[in-house]
Amino acid sequence: MEHEMRAEYEEGVLPHADTPVKIWHMVRLDGTTAMCGRELAPAAATQTAEVWGTPQGEPFCHSCGAMYLREHPGDIG
């Protein structure tokens, strides 16, 4: 299954190119519901799942990380 990372922003902040990301979540490709269950803005920034575990993917939702690892156990390290 394909995944991507989608940004969550501070409460009441609209996503724009220069909006700081509060936390990154993992979603199924083109989805807006994070693996942890949080609904994310359709206009939120996205980045490839390959960024997970790198400085560009931080901070990252721990719950999404646990769910992602259940689906992709070989992606550790």
C-alpha positions, -999 to +999 in steps of 0.1 A: +000+000+000+013+035-009+017+061+018+027+097+021+033+122+049+008+150+055+013+180+077-008+191+107-008+228+117-016+247+148-053+252+156-069+278+134-039+282+111-045+277+074-020+258+053+002+279+031+037+273+016+054+291+045+031+278+074+052+260+100+043+223+105+031+213+139+036+176+133+038+152+104+014+122+100+013+092+077-017+088+054-026+064+027-017+080-007-039+111-014-058+106+018-066+131+045-071+108+075-039+100+093-032+065+104-037+077+140-072+088+130-067+125+129-084+144+100-060+166+082-066+195+058-068+186+021-046+215+013-019+205+039+016+200+027+027+164+018+060+147+013+070+112+003+070+084+029+107+079+022+113+111+043+100+092+074+128+088+100+149+117+086+153+152+099+129+165+071+101+143+086+104+156+121+085+160+143+065+129+135+033+114+151+044+084+172+010+067+168+012+070+130+048+056+132+036+026+151+008+019+126+031+024+096+056-001+110+028-027+114+022-024+077+059-020+067+079-040+093+109-042+069+113-004+067+131+000+101+166+013+098 
